[in-house]
């Protein structure tokens, strides 16, 4: 567990030191170091600085060069163009640094200096309803953010804010009371491990009940009345009503868990705290808001107003915390959840992985919580708003008949396609292995496609592209990983050993320098909640590896030391690909 300073960080420090030695009047100026094709790194900071000091950038850069002293790391530094610094590292520094990474389980990735407590709200489907692509996005992005944050040492508390409360339950429960044989399933404690069949059966039960009760509700006025009274019983905590409500929740959880299993995602029952979990707080939340004047009564409803939020008619659009009939809505629950997450769970950061179409809701909820003092200066609340999943036609993803696509169908199709890709390539895989890999490749493809565009953007759901072996896909990365594993198996007696004394070929240098940037990539992805930074990094890593593999024979290298050194690069690449993909919730099988 030793964090390894990256070469970029070391060079940055050296150039910054040289800058302040050459130009003490400049204070701590940023050398603006970046990777470059011309040399290993380029520093552009002298340009802005010269402008500020009204000097000549090339002269200034030359002075900085005179102050650099790090022969063991920097092999060459020269002034170029209008006043850039081109910096070339020694091969030895590259291999030595990589060897330090390889010696560490965490590949030298440091823990955050001041980790905090983040409560993340993600993977929140609704009881008695099918999951759709929106729920997929929340689950996939949320899970990746959880893994990335935990890897940096953050304490992460997961909250699956499932939609398990609301007036629709009156109708469902009343129907069940009148047709008791319809749901005799005794789910008991929610199981985290569920078979696909059980999940499907649960959902089809719920669908049938939903349709039947809806039909009755729409056609039979007396049933409608009974259903409405049932809502009141539910809210009053009537035991029989609650027991039936619990059945719906349990049956739904069987379905949810089966989907999460298919998604190869660990969701724990203790973290499923749905809307109903905040029931006991709602009255008090409203009382506190009203007493403090944050919320006011308007036509009987308890509302919070905002100067800058108006409807199309120019009238203010309030956040309604309590309806005029006394019912509490989505907002009251979210405000209570904030009180719980900050007050009881000790969160300093609240994240919500929720569709961008709910952005106004969260803006109003956060602002209300600030006014009420539940969110203070020390706490951040942020919605990681994600865009819409589009079909090939560029419109929100629907079936031909215009219906919402069932998530399960989509995943099954991805798995099928992936299995055929695997089968085509399979050399020594059994049928059982092909099925297993098909799952890992198919689910990986879906996750990767979702994560590789920045969350806020819409993306097209295109299975052909997702499972393609070429281009920016998880399959490409999984193949690169499996190929390395196969080389390592074939190496026989030869072991991966770093040899800093060897000269590196250009493709080895490029691969090595990129391997060294893993820690910074993880830190950036964590700071910005941006899993797409990890996907971009991994794709580039796999591409650089491919070039290396084409240009540098590994097992047939010239000397035994070179074989070992190249195996070392292979091994570190495989480990970095594996770790990076694990942060995204994607498997990297040993063979494909
Ligand atoms: N269940 C909601 C939906 O399906 C998402 C819940 C988001 N989380 C929250 N705290 N409001 O749209």
Boltz pocket constraint, residues with backbone or C-beta under 6 A from the ligand:
constraints:
  - pocket:
      binder: B
      contacts: [[A, 121], [A, 124], [A, 125], [A, 126], [A, 161], [A, 162], [A, 163], [A, 334], [A, 352], [A, 353], [A, 354]]
      max_distance: 6.0
